[in-house]
Amino acid sequence: MNRLNGEKIKNIRLFKRLGLNETAKKAGISGSYLSNIEKGIKTNPSTETLQKIADALGVSVNEFFDSENISNDNINNTKPELNKRDLRDIAKDVDSIMDKLDKKEDGPTYYNDIEMKEDDKELFRSALELALKTIKVKNKEKYTPKKYRK
C-alpha cells in the first residue's frame, strides 16, 4: 500500500532550496494548499496536482509516497509510532542544537570552508529532525519489550 508522505515533499523542496510559495506558484497551486499537503492535512490531492508539484520540484511523483507492503507478518509487528512526548523531546533537542548554532557557542558552522547560511540552517534543521525521529523509532523497536508492543 502506498501512502502520500507530505514530509517527503517538504524535504525535497528544502533540499532543492525552493520556498513554499515559489514551489506552489510553479505548480499552479496556492501556498496554503501546498502547506496543507506537506503537513498531511490534505492527504488525497489529485494525481494532476501531485504531477504539477513533482514537475515544479523536478522529481518523479513516486518520490512522494511511502511504499509499505502489508502482509500477515507485518500486522502483528507494526512499527512503533512517535507520541506527543517523543515529538516534544525531539523538537526540544533540535531547538537546543539550532540555538547553539545561532549563538555560535562552539564556533561558526562551516562546510567546505563556507559559513552556513540561514537557508542552509533550515535545511539542516529539517534533516536533523528527520534523523532524530528515525533514531527514536528504531530505539523504540529495539528496546520496547514484546509484551508492550501493539
C-alpha positions as CSV (number, residue, x, y, z in Angstrom):
1,M,0.0,0.0,0.0
2,N,1.4,3.4,-1.0
3,R,0.7,6.4,1.2
4,L,1.3,10.0,0.4
5,N,4.1,11.5,2.6
6,G,3.8,15.3,2.8
7,E,7.0,15.5,4.8
8,K,8.9,13.9,1.9
9,I,7.6,16.7,-0.4
10,K,8.8,19.3,2.1
11,N,12.2,17.7,2.5
12,I,12.7,17.5,-1.3
13,R,11.6,21.2,-1.6
14,L,14.0,22.3,1.1
15,F,16.8,20.2,-0.4
16,K,16.3,21.9,-3.7
17,R,16.3,25.3,-1.8
18,L,12.9,26.2,-3.0
19,G,10.5,28.3,-1.0
20,L,6.9,27.1,-0.3
21,N,5.3,29.9,-2.3
22,E,7.8,29.7,-5.1
23,T,7.1,25.9,-5.5
24,A,3.4,26.4,-5.3
25,K,3.5,29.1,-7.9
26,K,5.5,26.9,-10.3
27,A,2.9,24.1,-9.6
28,G,0.0,26.4,-10.2
29,I,-1.5,25.9,-6.7
30,S,-1.7,28.1,-3.6
31,G,0.9,28.2,-1.0
32,S,-1.6,27.3,1.7
33,Y,-2.7,24.2,-0.3
34,L,0.9,23.0,-0.7
35,S,1.5,23.7,3.0
36,N,-1.5,21.6,3.9
37,I,-0.3,18.7,1.7
38,E,3.2,18.9,3.4
39,K,1.6,18.9,6.8
40,G,-0.6,15.9,6.0
41,I,-3.8,17.9,6.4
42,K,-4.6,17.3,2.7
43,T,-3.9,13.6,2.2
44,N,-5.7,13.0,-1.1
45,P,-4.7,15.6,-3.7
46,S,-5.5,14.8,-7.3
47,T,-3.0,13.0,-9.4
48,E,-2.8,16.0,-11.6
49,T,-1.9,18.2,-8.7
50,L,0.8,15.8,-7.5
51,Q,2.3,15.7,-11.0
52,K,2.4,19.5,-11.1
53,I,4.3,19.6,-7.7
54,A,6.7,16.9,-9.0
55,D,7.3,18.8,-12.1
56,A,8.0,22.0,-10.1
57,L,10.5,20.1,-8.0
58,G,12.0,18.2,-10.9
59,V,11.3,14.7,-9.4
60,S,9.0,11.7,-10.0
61,V,5.6,11.6,-8.3
62,N,6.8,8.3,-6.8
63,E,9.2,10.1,-4.5
64,F,6.2,11.5,-2.6
65,F,5.0,8.1,-1.4
66,D,5.9,5.6,1.3
67,S,5.7,2.1,0.0
68,E,4.7,-0.4,2.6
69,N,3.6,-3.8,1.7
70,I,1.3,-5.0,4.4
71,S,1.4,-8.8,4.9
72,N,0.1,-11.0,7.7
73,D,3.6,-11.0,9.2
74,N,3.6,-7.2,9.5
75,I,0.1,-6.9,11.1
76,N,1.3,-8.0,14.5
77,N,4.7,-6.4,14.2
78,T,3.7,-2.8,13.4
79,K,6.4,-0.2,13.8
80,P,6.1,1.9,16.9
81,E,4.8,5.4,16.4
82,L,6.1,8.6,18.0
83,N,3.8,10.0,20.6
84,K,3.4,13.7,21.6
85,R,6.1,13.4,24.3
86,D,8.5,11.9,21.7
87,L,7.8,14.7,19.3
88,R,8.1,17.3,22.0
89,D,11.5,15.9,23.1
90,I,12.8,15.8,19.5
91,A,11.7,19.4,19.0
92,K,13.4,20.4,22.2
93,D,16.6,18.7,21.1
94,V,16.5,20.3,17.6
95,D,15.9,23.7,19.1
96,S,18.8,23.3,21.5
97,I,21.2,22.3,18.7
98,M,20.0,25.1,16.4
99,D,20.2,27.6,19.3
100,K,23.9,26.6,19.8
101,L,24.5,27.1,16.1
102,D,22.8,30.5,16.1
103,K,24.8,31.7,19.1
104,K,28.0,30.1,17.6
105,E,28.8,28.6,21.0
106,D,31.1,26.0,19.6
107,G,32.3,28.3,16.8
108,P,30.7,29.1,13.5
109,T,29.5,26.2,11.4
110,Y,31.4,25.7,8.1
111,Y,31.0,23.3,5.2
112,N,33.7,23.4,2.5
113,D,35.2,26.5,4.2
114,I,32.0,28.4,3.7
115,E,29.9,29.5,6.8
116,M,26.4,28.1,6.9
117,K,23.7,30.5,5.6
118,E,20.3,30.9,7.1
119,D,18.7,28.9,4.2
120,D,21.1,26.1,4.9
121,K,20.2,26.2,8.6
122,E,16.6,25.5,7.8
123,L,17.6,22.6,5.6
124,F,19.9,21.3,8.3
125,R,17.1,21.7,10.9
126,S,14.7,19.5,8.7
127,A,17.4,16.9,8.2
128,L,18.2,16.8,11.9
129,E,14.6,16.5,12.9
130,L,14.1,13.6,10.4
131,A,17.2,11.8,11.6
132,L,16.2,12.2,15.3
133,K,12.6,10.8,14.5
134,T,14.1,7.9,12.7
135,I,16.5,7.1,15.5
136,K,13.7,7.4,18.1
137,V,11.5,4.9,16.2
138,K,14.4,2.4,15.8
139,N,15.2,2.7,19.5
140,K,11.5,2.0,20.4
141,E,11.6,-1.1,18.1
142,K,14.8,-2.3,19.7
143,Y,14.2,-1.6,23.4
144,T,10.4,-1.9,23.9
145,P,9.6,-5.3,25.4
146,K,7.4,-7.5,23.2
147,K,4.7,-7.6,25.8
148,Y,4.2,-3.8,25.5
149,R,4.2,-3.7,21.6
150,K,0.8,-3.4,20.0
